[in-house]
Amino acid sequence: MARIATVAGVSKGTLYNYYPSKAALFAAFVAEQCNRNLAHVFDEADHDGEPASVLRGIGQRMMQMMLSSAGMTMYRVVIAEAAKFPDLAQVFFTAGPARALGFMAGWLAEETRRGRLAVADPAFAAEQFFAMTQTVLVLRRRLGMLPDLPPGEIDHVVDAAVTMFLNSYGVRPI
């Protein structure tokens, strides 16, 4: 905390006025990083483009974020500290995965309302989409078994996920 206060240009006491502990400071950092990263993932997720194109963009940006060095580090630290600091795990889940799922469910519900998709349970469908985009690629990267992504692998995984997703939830012409 002393080093952080020095870098921030404040006293340690001032820092403790804002964050009562190192865990609280780290939780605030995790929440801020999740907010920043998710803003990038969903910044082009509008209702103007074709659902396939929007889904592809969301999937690619989500995978790039999760597979990035920063994304890997954040995930590993939260997992490593979750048992000692369950509040940190909750902050991460709420600011990251739960927020992403909520945004995606809202987007799917609106696309369904507009007649562009047919999603009966948007919350469940959002979980399905993100699970399909991750595949074993994310697990291998998290385990350090995949230091460099093969070229085009994210596109391959996301394209397959979008195709499968739209085969289930796309609106078919009558």
C-alpha positions, 0 to 999 in steps of 0.5 A: 500500500505504501508503494501504491500511495507513493506512485499515486502521489498521496499518503498511505492514510489517504489511500486507506480512506478510499480503500480499507484494505489491499483486497478492496483496492485490488477488487476496485482495480479488477472491476475497473479493468472489467468495465474497460475491457467489456466496453471494447467488446460490446462497443459495436454491438448495435441493432443496425448490422446483421445479427451474424456480423454483430455476433461475429464481432462480439465473439472475436473481441471477447476471445481476443480480450480473454486470450490476451496476456492481460486477460490471462493474468487477471483470470489467473490472479482471481482464481488463485485468490478466490479461496482467500478472498471470495469477495474478489471472485464475486467482484470479478464475476459481477463486473465481468462475466455477469455483466457480459451475459446481461448485455448479451441477453439484452441484445438477444432479447431486442433482436428477438423483439425486432424479429431478427432472431428467435430466442426464447430464453436470452439469458441461457442463449447468451451463456451458450454463445459465450461457451461455444466461442471459448472451446478448448482454446481458452482452456489450453491458453489458461493452462499455458499450453498455447503460448501463441495462437495459431493464425486464424484460430479465433476466426475459425472458432467464432465463425463456427459458433455463430453458425451453430448459434444461428442454426438454433436461434436464427429466423428462417424464411417461410 
